[in-house]
């Protein structure tokens, strides 16, 4: 859910990859035009980097093993406000902690208003917080400690230690915040520890996107939203995608000559192997790009990615050689147009001469992708095989991807073979029930492919559901920007209004407690 972009990879150059050079030029012209009109994000605020001696197994007192867990702290606004008893805890997720720190600028903007100490603990088994290093952490005897329960216990241990070390009150007001999986963690933490966590903002948290829930989550929803975003620039762009997948299937069935055409038209670094598994790998590699483009479809550049990347991808495919015309062959083939669109995700820097699929995509239990191969992808694959099971599928009707019905049995078989693990898609739903929740904001954007799995209705007077149009994945957690669509600005303002009220309530209760003790 937090895409690890595969930009600027150095792949082996294929001699007949001239097509990619043409595609890169077309796409990069669009990227450069977008960058000219918009500045990149400002540098993130400086932080204090710390490491905490963390317990490996919080639920077995006889196990004394520990590991070093990373965390980041930003204290400027807290110090300027006189060091109040207030913490914003950004939940680390399925990537290095710096990614969330850089993304969640709203926390820093709001911290300046209320004087909060900002703390970001890194999630165990991600980034620099691998308990046994990049290899041994994934042995069966170690990976079993990668659970939501252990992660929340980590965060509580770190926060309690920092409250003490920074001289804050035991009843310090702590607000947890996060987007996507970290948004789920923010909500779960509040439900689990209501006496310690005062409130939570869970942005784009797809806690209902699991098979077996009643009422069921929407089927075919994720890639339907992505398809709608792909059609915004030109309504014909989804048709380009469908034709490209049709050509891919046809050519992959035509022996070596057909597969050579696939490599040339998609600008792959090597000719794909034959067989249905290789075909499915290519399909998922393409879908993974669209998942990332849709989730990060923001109105300004983020790193090397352009503003409105899904629109840029559509424009690159539509205009290549000549504007797309479904009634005749014009400009480029559908697969060549698809390669132009993929450049916006996989070749944003324009340095690649061809696509190396296995460097850019790791096939895993999460059908929206686990990112590029590496420890973070392996950890997310394990979590997708145990507690974070999402029933994402495609139908080629409401979306523009090959039909692939969700197959829970196949997921179970994969997880058993890969990790000797059994998925439990309803565990978190029952472990952290909404019926026990209070003071949680669930926010979602209707341009986010994950929103159909979110909490979209108020659950009580203090479990509040907010939505915004034109908002991609956890857009509200990004910092204020003049290019933000009006609905996002309104959503962000409403969130801060509610959180301010809760903070004031906590401050009043703390002062009343002090007054009573002083009598």
C-alpha positions as CSV (number, residue, x, y, z in Angstrom):
1,X,0.0,0.0,0.0
2,X,3.0,2.3,0.3
3,X,4.6,1.8,-3.1
4,X,8.3,1.5,-3.3
5,X,9.1,3.2,-6.7
6,X,11.5,1.4,-9.0
7,X,12.8,4.5,-10.6
8,X,16.4,5.0,-11.9
9,X,17.3,1.3,-11.9
10,X,20.2,0.3,-13.9
11,X,19.1,-2.6,-16.1
12,X,20.9,-4.6,-18.7
13,X,20.4,-2.9,-22.0
14,X,18.8,-5.0,-24.8
15,X,20.1,-4.3,-28.2
16,X,16.7,-3.9,-29.9
17,X,15.3,-1.7,-27.1
18,X,15.2,1.4,-29.3
19,X,11.4,1.5,-28.8
20,X,11.9,2.4,-25.1
21,X,14.1,5.3,-26.0
22,X,11.2,6.7,-28.1
23,X,8.7,5.9,-25.3
24,X,10.9,7.5,-22.7
25,X,11.3,10.6,-24.8
26,X,7.6,10.9,-25.2
27,X,6.9,10.3,-21.5
28,X,9.7,12.4,-20.2
29,X,8.7,15.4,-22.3
30,X,5.4,15.3,-20.5
31,X,7.1,14.8,-17.2
32,X,9.4,17.7,-17.8
33,X,6.6,20.0,-18.8
34,X,4.8,19.1,-15.6
35,X,7.9,19.7,-13.5
36,X,8.4,23.1,-15.0
37,X,5.0,24.3,-13.8
38,X,5.3,22.9,-10.3
39,X,8.1,22.8,-7.7
40,X,8.9,19.6,-5.9
41,X,8.1,19.2,-2.2
42,X,10.2,21.3,0.2
43,X,12.8,19.5,2.2
44,X,11.3,17.7,5.2
45,X,12.0,19.2,8.7
46,X,15.2,17.9,10.4
47,X,14.8,15.2,12.9
48,X,16.5,13.4,15.7
49,X,17.3,9.8,14.8
50,X,17.2,7.3,17.7
51,X,17.4,3.6,18.2
52,X,15.5,1.8,21.0
53,X,16.4,-1.5,22.6
54,X,13.2,-3.3,21.7
55,X,11.9,-6.6,23.1
56,X,11.5,-9.2,20.4
57,X,8.6,-11.1,21.9
58,X,6.4,-9.0,24.1
59,X,4.2,-11.9,25.0
60,X,6.8,-14.3,26.4
61,X,8.6,-13.0,29.5
62,X,11.1,-15.8,29.3
63,X,12.4,-14.7,25.9
64,X,14.9,-12.0,26.6
65,X,16.0,-11.4,23.0
66,X,16.1,-7.7,21.8
67,X,16.7,-5.8,18.6
68,X,17.4,-2.2,17.7
69,X,14.3,-0.3,16.5
70,X,14.6,3.0,14.8
71,X,12.6,6.1,15.5
72,X,12.5,9.8,14.4
73,X,11.6,12.8,16.5
74,X,10.8,16.4,15.6
75,X,10.7,18.7,18.6
76,X,11.0,22.3,17.3
77,X,7.3,23.2,17.6
78,X,7.0,21.4,21.0
79,X,9.9,23.3,22.4
80,X,8.6,26.6,21.1
81,X,5.2,26.0,22.8
82,X,6.8,25.4,26.2
83,X,7.0,21.6,26.0
84,X,3.3,20.7,26.6
85,X,2.2,17.2,27.4
86,X,1.2,16.4,23.8
87,X,2.5,13.9,21.3
88,X,1.7,13.1,17.7
89,X,2.7,9.5,17.0
90,X,3.1,8.7,13.3
91,X,2.7,5.0,13.0
92,X,5.5,3.3,11.0
93,X,4.3,1.1,8.2
94,X,5.5,-1.3,5.5
95,X,8.5,0.8,4.5
96,X,11.4,2.6,6.0
97,X,10.1,5.2,8.6
98,X,11.5,8.1,6.6
99,X,8.9,7.6,3.9
100,X,6.0,8.3,6.3
101,X,7.9,11.1,8.0
102,X,8.4,12.8,4.6
103,X,4.9,12.2,3.5
104,X,2.9,13.2,6.5
105,X,3.6,16.9,6.5
106,X,0.1,17.7,7.9
107,X,1.4,16.4,11.2
108,X,4.1,19.1,11.3
109,X,1.8,21.8,10.1
110,X,-0.7,21.0,12.9
111,X,2.0,20.4,15.4
112,X,3.1,24.0,15.0
113,X,-0.5,25.1,15.8
114,X,-0.9,23.0,19.0
115,X,2.7,22.5,20.1
116,X,3.0,18.7,19.7
117,X,6.1,16.6,19.9
118,X,6.2,14.5,16.7
119,X,7.5,10.9,17.0
120,X,7.7,8.3,14.2
121,X,8.7,4.8,15.3
122,X,9.7,2.4,12.6
123,X,7.8,-0.8,12.1
124,X,9.6,-4.0,13.1
125,X,11.0,-5.9,10.1
126,X,11.1,-2.8,7.9
127,X,13.8,-0.3,7.0
128,X,16.6,-0.4,9.6
129,X,14.5,-2.3,12.2
130,X,15.2,-5.8,11.0
131,X,15.5,-8.0,14.2
132,X,18.1,-10.4,12.7
133,X,19.4,-8.6,9.6
134,X,18.3,-8.8,5.9
135,X,18.6,-12.6,5.7
136,X,18.0,-14.3,9.0
137,X,15.0,-12.1,9.8
138,X,13.0,-14.1,7.3
139,X,13.8,-17.5,8.7
140,X,10.6,-19.2,10.0
141,X,11.8,-19.0,13.6
142,X,12.1,-15.2,13.3
143,X,9.5,-14.0,10.9
144,X,6.7,-15.3,13.2
145,X,7.3,-12.2,15.3
146,X,6.0,-10.0,12.5
147,X,2.5,-9.3,13.8
148,X,0.3,-6.3,14.4
149,X,0.1,-7.2,18.1
150,X,3.9,-7.2,18.4
151,X,4.2,-3.9,16.4
152,X,1.7,-2.1,18.6
153,X,3.6,-3.4,21.7
154,X,6.8,-2.0,20.2
155,X,5.2,1.4,19.7
156,X,3.8,1.5,23.3
157,X,7.2,0.7,24.7
158,X,8.9,3.4,22.7
159,X,6.3,6.0,23.5
160,X,6.4,5.3,27.2
161,X,10.2,5.5,27.3
162,X,10.2,8.8,25.4
163,X,7.5,10.3,27.6
164,X,9.7,9.5,30.5
165,X,12.9,10.7,28.8
166,X,11.4,14.0,27.7
167,X,10.0,14.7,31.1
168,X,6.4,14.6,30.1
169,X,3.4,13.7,32.3
170,X,2.3,10.1,32.6
171,X,-1.1,11.1,31.2
172,X,0.4,12.9,28.2
173,X,-2.1,13.3,25.4
174,X,-1.0,11.0,22.6
175,X,-2.7,11.2,19.2
176,X,-1.8,8.4,16.7
177,X,-1.9,9.2,13.0
178,X,-1.2,7.2,9.9
179,X,-2.3,6.5,6.3
180,X,-3.1,3.2,4.7
181,X,-1.7,0.3,6.9
182,X,-0.3,2.9,9.4
183,X,-3.8,4.3,9.5
184,X,-5.1,0.9,10.5
185,X,-2.4,0.7,13.2
186,X,-3.4,4.2,14.5
187,X,-7.0,3.0,14.9
188,X,-6.1,-0.4,16.4
189,X,-3.7,1.3,18.9
190,X,-6.5,3.6,20.1
191,X,-8.9,0.6,20.4
192,X,-6.4,-1.5,22.2
193,X,-5.0,1.1,24.6
194,X,-7.7,3.8,25.2
195,X,-6.1,4.8,28.5
196,X,-2.8,5.5,26.8
197,X,-3.8,6.7,23.3
198,X,-6.3,9.6,23.5
199,X,-7.4,9.7,19.9
200,X,-6.5,8.6,16.3
201,X,-6.6,9.8,12.7
202,X,-6.8,6.8,10.4
203,X,-6.4,8.0,6.8
204,X,-7.2,5.7,3.9
205,X,-7.2,2.7,6.3
206,X,-8.8,-0.2,4.4
207,X,-9.8,-2.2,7.5
208,X,-12.8,-3.6,5.7
209,X,-10.9,-4.8,2.6
210,X,-10.8,-8.4,3.7
211,X,-12.5,-11.6,2.5
212,X,-15.2,-13.1,4.6
213,X,-16.5,-9.9,6.2
214,X,-20.3,-9.4,6.4
215,X,-21.5,-7.3,4.8
216,X,-18.8,-8.0,2.2
217,X,-16.4,-5.4,0.9
218,X,-17.0,-4.2,-2.6
219,X,-15.6,-6.6,-5.2
220,X,-13.6,-5.4,-8.2
221,X,-13.4,-2.0,-6.5
222,X,-9.6,-1.3,-6.3
223,X,-8.8,-1.4,-10.0
224,X,-12.1,0.1,-11.0
225,X,-11.1,3.3,-9.1
226,X,-7.7,3.2,-10.8
227,X,-9.3,2.8,-14.2
228,X,-11.5,5.9,-13.6
229,X,-8.3,7.9,-12.8
230,X,-6.7,6.6,-16.0
231,X,-9.6,7.8,-18.0
232,X,-9.6,11.4,-16.7
233,X,-7.2,12.8,-19.3
234,X,-8.6,10.8,-22.3
235,X,-11.6,8.5,-22.0
236,X,-9.9,6.2,-24.5
237,X,-7.0,5.3,-22.3
238,X,-8.7,2.3,-20.6
239,X,-9.3,1.0,-24.1
240,X,-5.6,1.3,-24.9
241,X,-5.0,-0.8,-21.8
242,X,-7.5,-3.5,-22.7
243,X,-6.1,-3.8,-26.2
244,X,-2.6,-4.0,-24.9
245,X,-3.5,-6.9,-22.6
246,X,-5.3,-8.6,-25.5
247,X,-2.2,-8.2,-27.7
248,X,0.0,-9.5,-24.8
249,X,-2.1,-12.7,-24.5
250,X,-2.1,-13.2,-28.2
251,X,1.6,-12.7,-28.7
252,X,2.6,-14.8,-25.7
253,X,0.7,-17.7,-27.3
254,X,2.6,-17.4,-30.7
255,X,5.9,-19.1,-29.6
256,X,9.3,-17.5,-29.5
257,X,8.6,-15.0,-32.3
258,X,5.5,-13.7,-30.5
259,X,7.5,-13.4,-27.2
260,X,10.2,-11.5,-29.0
261,X,7.5,-9.0,-30.2
262,X,6.3,-8.6,-26.6
263,X,9.9,-7.8,-25.5
264,X,10.4,-5.3,-28.3
265,X,7.0,-3.5,-28.0
266,X,7.1,-3.4,-24.2
267,X,10.8,-2.6,-24.2
268,X,11.8,-5.5,-21.9
269,X,15.4,-6.1,-21.3
270,X,15.0,-9.8,-22.1
271,X,12.6,-12.0,-24.0
272,X,10.0,-13.4,-21.5
273,X,9.8,-17.2,-21.0
274,X,6.9,-19.1,-22.3
275,X,4.0,-20.3,-20.2
276,X,1.0,-19.0,-18.2
277,X,3.1,-18.1,-15.2
278,X,5.3,-15.7,-17.2
279,X,2.2,-14.2,-18.8
280,X,0.6,-13.6,-15.4
281,X,3.9,-12.1,-14.1
282,X,3.8,-9.5,-16.9
283,X,0.1,-8.7,-16.3
284,X,0.8,-8.2,-12.5
285,X,3.9,-6.1,-13.3
286,X,1.7,-3.8,-15.4
287,X,-1.1,-3.7,-12.8
288,X,1.4,-2.9,-10.1
289,X,2.4,0.2,-12.0
290,X,-1.2,1.4,-12.2
291,X,-1.8,0.7,-8.5
292,X,1.1,3.0,-7.7
293,X,0.1,5.7,-10.1
294,X,-3.4,5.7,-8.8
295,X,-2.5,5.8,-5.1
296,X,0.0,8.6,-5.7
297,X,-2.1,10.7,-8.1
298,X,-1.4,14.0,-6.4
299,X,-1.6,17.5,-8.1
300,X,2.1,18.3,-7.7
301,X,5.4,16.4,-8.1
302,X,6.5,14.1,-5.3
303,X,10.2,13.2,-5.7
304,X,10.8,12.3,-9.4
305,X,7.1,11.6,-10.0
306,X,5.1,14.2,-11.9
307,X,2.0,16.1,-10.9
308,X,-1.2,14.0,-11.6
309,X,0.9,11.0,-12.7
310,X,-2.1,9.0,-13.8
311,X,-3.0,11.7,-16.2
312,X,0.6,11.9,-17.5
313,X,0.6,8.2,-18.0
314,X,-2.6,8.4,-20.0
315,X,-1.3,11.3,-22.1
316,X,1.9,9.5,-22.8
317,X,0.0,6.4,-24.1
318,X,-2.6,8.4,-26.0
319,X,-0.2,10.7,-27.9
320,X,2.6,8.3,-28.7
321,X,3.5,8.7,-32.4
322,X,0.0,10.0,-33.2
323,X,-3.2,10.4,-31.2
324,X,-4.8,7.1,-30.4
325,X,-7.6,6.0,-32.9
326,X,-9.3,2.7,-32.1
327,X,-10.5,2.4,-35.8
328,X,-7.0,2.2,-37.3
329,X,-3.4,1.6,-36.5
330,X,-1.9,5.0,-35.8
331,X,1.4,6.0,-34.3
332,X,2.1,3.0,-32.1
333,X,0.8,-0.4,-31.1
334,X,-1.2,-0.7,-27.9
335,X,1.8,-2.5,-26.2
336,X,4.1,0.4,-27.2
337,X,1.6,2.8,-25.8
338,X,1.4,0.8,-22.6
339,X,5.2,0.9,-22.3
340,X,5.0,4.7,-22.5
341,X,2.5,4.8,-19.6
342,X,4.6,2.4,-17.6
343,X,7.6,4.8,-17.9
344,X,5.8,7.2,-15.7
345,X,6.0,4.7,-12.8
346,X,9.1,2.6,-13.6
347,X,11.3,5.2,-15.4
348,X,10.5,8.6,-13.9
349,X,14.1,9.7,-14.1
350,X,14.4,8.6,-17.8
351,X,17.7,6.7,-17.1
352,X,16.5,3.2,-18.1
353,X,17.0,1.9,-21.5
354,X,14.7,-1.1,-21.0
355,X,12.5,-2.6,-18.3
356,X,13.8,-5.4,-16.1
357,X,10.6,-6.9,-14.7
358,X,12.2,-9.0,-11.9
359,X,14.0,-5.9,-10.6
360,X,10.9,-3.8,-10.6
361,X,8.2,-6.2,-9.3
362,X,8.0,-8.9,-6.7
363,X,5.0,-11.2,-7.1
364,X,3.4,-11.7,-3.8
365,X,0.2,-12.3,-1.9
366,X,-0.9,-8.7,-2.2
367,X,-2.4,-8.3,-5.7
368,X,-1.8,-4.6,-5.6
369,X,1.9,-5.2,-5.3
370,X,4.6,-5.5,-2.6
371,X,7.1,-3.2,-4.3
372,X,10.5,-4.1,-5.7
373,X,12.3,-7.2,-4.4
374,X,14.0,-6.8,-1.0
375,X,13.4,-7.1,2.7
376,X,10.5,-4.6,2.8
377,X,8.6,-6.5,0.1
378,X,9.3,-9.8,1.8
379,X,7.9,-8.5,5.1
380,X,4.8,-7.2,3.4
381,X,4.3,-10.5,1.6
382,X,4.4,-12.3,5.0
383,X,1.9,-9.9,6.5
384,X,-0.3,-10.3,3.4
385,X,-0.1,-14.0,4.1
386,X,-1.1,-13.8,7.7
387,X,-3.2,-10.9,9.1
388,X,-3.5,-8.3,6.2
389,X,-5.3,-10.3,3.6
390,X,-7.1,-8.1,0.9
391,X,-9.5,-9.5,-1.6
392,X,-8.5,-7.5,-4.6
393,X,-9.5,-8.7,-8.1
394,X,-10.2,-7.6,-11.6
395,X,-12.9,-8.2,-14.2
396,X,-12.0,-6.2,-17.4
397,X,-15.5,-4.7,-17.3
398,X,-15.4,-2.0,-14.6
399,X,-11.6,-2.0,-14.9
400,X,-9.2,-2.2,-17.8
401,X,-7.2,-5.2,-16.7
402,X,-7.4,-9.0,-17.4
403,X,-10.2,-10.7,-15.5
404,X,-8.7,-12.4,-12.4
405,X,-11.4,-13.3,-9.8
406,X,-10.2,-13.4,-6.2
407,X,-9.1,-16.9,-5.3
408,X,-8.7,-17.3,-1.6
409,X,-7.7,-21.0,-2.0
410,X,-4.8,-20.0,-4.3
411,X,-3.6,-17.4,-1.7
412,X,-3.7,-20.0,1.0
413,X,-1.7,-22.4,-1.1
414,X,0.9,-19.8,-2.0
415,X,1.2,-18.7,1.7
416,X,1.7,-22.2,2.9
417,X,4.4,-22.9,0.3
418,X,6.2,-19.5,0.6
419,X,6.0,-19.0,4.4
420,X,4.4,-22.0,5.9
421,X,1.7,-19.6,7.1
422,X,-2.1,-19.7,7.1
423,X,-4.0,-16.5,6.3
424,X,-6.4,-15.2,8.9
425,X,-8.3,-12.4,7.2
426,X,-10.7,-11.8,10.0
427,X,-8.3,-11.8,12.9
428,X,-7.7,-8.0,13.1
429,X,-11.4,-7.3,12.6
430,X,-12.3,-9.3,15.7
431,X,-9.2,-8.4,17.7
432,X,-9.8,-4.6,17.4
433,X,-13.6,-4.3,17.1
434,X,-15.1,-1.0,16.1
435,X,-17.8,-1.6,18.8
436,X,-15.2,-0.8,21.4
437,X,-13.8,2.3,19.6
438,X,-14.0,6.0,20.4
439,X,-12.3,9.2,19.3
440,X,-11.1,7.9,15.9
441,X,-11.4,9.8,12.6
442,X,-11.6,7.5,9.5
443,X,-10.8,9.7,6.4
444,X,-11.0,8.5,2.8
445,X,-10.6,10.0,-0.6
446,X,-12.9,8.9,-3.5
447,X,-9.9,9.0,-5.9
448,X,-8.1,6.4,-3.8
449,X,-8.4,2.8,-4.9
450,X,-8.5,1.6,-1.3
451,X,-11.4,3.8,-0.2
452,X,-14.1,1.1,-0.9
453,X,-12.5,-0.9,2.0
454,X,-12.6,2.0,4.4
455,X,-15.0,3.0,7.1
456,X,-17.4,5.3,5.2
457,X,-20.1,6.0,7.8
458,X,-20.0,7.3,11.3
459,X,-19.9,4.5,13.9
460,X,-20.8,6.8,16.8
461,X,-20.5,10.4,17.9
462,X,-16.8,10.1,18.3
463,X,-15.9,7.5,15.6
464,X,-16.2,9.8,12.6
465,X,-16.1,9.1,8.9
466,X,-14.9,11.9,6.6
467,X,-14.5,11.8,2.8
468,X,-13.2,14.1,0.1
469,X,-13.4,14.0,-3.7
470,X,-10.2,14.4,-5.7
471,X,-8.2,12.8,-2.9
472,X,-5.8,10.0,-3.7
473,X,-4.3,7.7,-1.1
474,X,-4.0,9.4,2.3
475,X,-3.7,12.8,0.5
476,X,-5.0,14.6,3.6
477,X,-1.8,13.7,5.5
478,X,0.3,15.6,3.1
479,X,1.2,19.2,4.0
480,X,-0.8,22.2,3.0
481,X,-0.1,23.3,-0.6
482,X,-1.8,25.9,-2.7
483,X,-2.3,23.3,-5.4
484,X,-4.5,21.1,-3.1
485,X,-8.0,20.7,-4.4
486,X,-10.6,22.5,-2.3
487,X,-12.2,19.2,-1.0
488,X,-8.9,18.1,0.4
489,X,-8.3,21.5,2.2
490,X,-11.8,21.2,3.7
491,X,-11.2,17.7,4.9
492,X,-7.9,18.6,6.5
493,X,-9.5,21.6,8.2
494,X,-12.3,19.4,9.6
495,X,-9.8,16.8,10.9
496,X,-7.8,19.4,12.7
497,X,-10.9,21.0,14.2
498,X,-12.0,17.6,15.7
499,X,-8.5,16.8,16.9
500,X,-8.2,20.2,18.5
501,X,-11.4,19.7,20.4
502,X,-10.2,16.3,21.7
503,X,-6.8,17.9,22.7
504,X,-8.6,20.6,24.5
505,X,-10.8,18.1,26.3
506,X,-7.7,16.2,27.4
507,X,-6.0,19.3,28.6
508,X,-9.1,20.3,30.6
509,X,-9.3,16.9,32.2
510,X,-5.6,16.9,33.1
511,X,-5.9,20.4,34.7
512,X,-9.0,19.3,36.7
513,X,-7.0,16.3,37.9
514,X,-4.1,18.5,39.0
515,X,-6.5,20.8,40.8
516,X,-8.1,17.9,42.7
517,X,-4.7,16.6,43.8
518,X,-3.6,20.0,45.0
519,X,-6.5,20.3,47.4
